[in-house]
Amino acid sequence: MDLQKLSLKLHPLERKVLPVLKKETEFNAITKKSGLQEIEVMRALQWLENKEIIGIHTEKKKIVLLDKNGMKYRKEGLPEKAFLTALSDEFKGLNVITKKSKLSREEVNACIGLLKRKVAIDVKKEDILNVKITEQGKKLRTEPSFEEQFLAKEFPIDLLSLQDLDKLAFDELKKRKDFLKIEEQKTVTVTLTEIGQKLLTTNLTRDVINRLTPAMLKTGSWRN
């Protein structure tokens, strides 16, 4: 292939993007480094692929992100921790616990169900519901739960990478309203073909006329 002829056929957008591919392979990085708009970069890449100068590879995966409540409780701490902190070895009524923990009634009700499943509290019903902490609850009160450890991670997280306790924490937090959300992420990467690598050794900055002018048509200089 005549690299000089191929070089002359490159569009200005292709000329601007191609040198960036020496170091950058990921679409967002290419866009940032080139200073072009995303649509301009994508067009340039498609044209370069049509000329067999590059190969474009698209990978789709599902990622886990924090939703609004996830971000809130990551900062403030999970409500069940505040609930446990408000308990003692003596039974206390919900009104006392709610006031001491500074939780909403909705949060308190959610904590009761959650902490009963974790055997962290004992509950008895008299005129009102009374709650006290268990030995397991005391342990949970002083140690970070697997949910807390999960919320402290760096997001986004690849959904397929979750294993063991992380998977368990994800399943538990996914049951809670607006804690986690799952989105599909598309990653576009670019590789230079052999032609592309050779083309980068040519002068891509030379002046190229991309359209004919009336003067060129009149003098016939367009032939050159």
N, C-alpha and C positions, 0 to 999 in steps of 0.2 A: 504494500500500500504506500502511495505517495503521501508522506506525512505533511509535506509543504502544502499540497493541494487541500488536504483535509484541514490543516490549520487555517487556511484562507476561508474555508466554508463555515467556520465557527461563528455563531451569533455573539454579540457583545456580552450577553448574559452568560453564555458558556465560557467565554474568555475570562470572565470575572470569577466564576465558580471553580473552574478546573484547577488553577494553582492552589486553591484552598485544600483540595483533596490530597495534597502531598502529606498533610498532617492530620486533617480532620476526616472522620468517616461517618459520624452520626449527624443526622439531618439538622437538629437544632444547633449543634456546634457549627456546622457549615453555614447555616443562615446567619448566625451571630458574627462569625469571622468575615463573611463576605460583605456584610452590611446591606444585603438585599432583603426584599420582602419574601415571606415564605412562598407565595405563589410564584415569584420570579425564580427562586431557587428550584422549586419543583419542576417548573417548565424547563429550566436549563438542564437539570438532571435527566429528565425524560428525553430531551433532544440528544444529550450525550450518550444515553443508553441506546437510542435508535441508531446512532453512529458506531455502536459497539466499542465505545471508549470507556464506558463504566458498566458495572452491574449493580442493580438496585435490589436490596433484600428487605422485605417487610416482615416483622415479627409482632404478633399480637399476644398479649398476656393480660390476665386479670390481676389488678393490684388492690390492696387494702389501704384505705385512707381513713383518717379520723373525721367523724361528722361533728356537728356543733356541740353535742353533749360530751362526746369523747374529748374534744379540746378543752371544754369547760372543766371536766373532772380530772383531766390530766394535770391541770393547773391547780385546782382546789383540793384534790384528793377525792377518792371514792366515798360516796355517802355511807356505805356500810362501816367504814373505818370510824367516821364521826359517830355513828350509832353505837358501835362497840365501846368507844371512848366514854360515852354517856352512861354506860352500864356498870353495875357492881355485882357482888355476890348476893345482894338482897333484891327481891322483886321490886320493880318500879313500874308505875303506871305509864301509859303512852304519853299522857300530857306532860309529865315530868321529863321523859326522855326527849320528846319533841322540842321542848323549851331548851333543854341543856345542850342538845346536839345542833340546834339551829337549822334543822332540816325541815323541809315542807312535809305536809301530811302524806303526800304522794310518795315522797322519797322514803319516809318512815315505813309505809305499807310495803314498798318494794323490798326494803331491807329485811323486814320480818320474814318474808318468804324465802329470800336468798340465804339468810343466816340460819334459818331452820334446816334448810337442805345441807348446810355445811356443819350442822350440829354445833353451832357456835353460841346458841341461846336456848334457854328453857322458857316456855310460855305457859301461863295458866290464865284461865278466864274466870273472873269473879264478877263483880259489878262492871269492871272494866278489864281490858287485857293488860296483864302484867308480864314483865320480861326481866330475866337476869342472865348474866353471862356464864358460860361454861368454861371448863379448862381449855377446850379446843378454841373457844372464843378468845380467851386471854392470849393464846398463841398467835391467833390470826391478828389480834390487835397490835402486837409488837413486831410482827414479821411482814414484809411486803408480800401480798398475794400474787398469784400468777397473773391475775388480771392487771394489777398495778405494774408488774414487770413488763407486761405486753404493751400497756399504754405508754411506757417510758421509752419504747423503742423508736428508732428513726423511721418515719413514714415518708413515702409509700413503701409497702412491703409486698413482694411477689406472693400471691395467694398460694401458688403451688409449692413455695418454699417452707410453708408452715408445717411443723412436725411436733409431736409429743405435747409438752405443756403449752407451747405457743398455739397449737391447734385447739387445745382444750380451752385456753383463754379466749381465743377468737370465737369459738362456738358460744361461750358464755356471754361475751360482750355483744355478740350479734343479736342476742335475744333482747337486749336493752334498746330502748327508743333513742334513735339518732346518735348512737355511739360510734358505729363504724359504717362505712359505705364501700362498695366494690365498684370499680370502674375498669373498663377495658382500655388498655394503653397500647398504642401502636408505635413501634420503634422502627425507623427507616435508617438503614446503614448503606454505605456506598463502598464499592471496591473498584479499583482501577484495573482494567484489562491490560494485556500486554501492549495493545495499541495505545491505550491511555498513558501508560508509563513512558512509552517512547515519545508520545506527543508532548509530554511535559518537558522534554529536553529541547524542544524547538522554541523559537521566539514567538510567544503568544501575545506580546505587547505591541507588535507592529501595527501601523495604521492600516485599517481596512475600510474600504468604501462599501457600505451596506445598501445604498440605494442610488439610483441614477438621478442626476440633476438635468434640467433643460440644457445647461451649458455643455455637459458631457455628451448629450445626444446630438447637439448642434455641431460640435467639433469632431465627434467620433472618437474621443479619447477613451470612451467606455470600453473599447476593444482591448485596451491594455490593462 
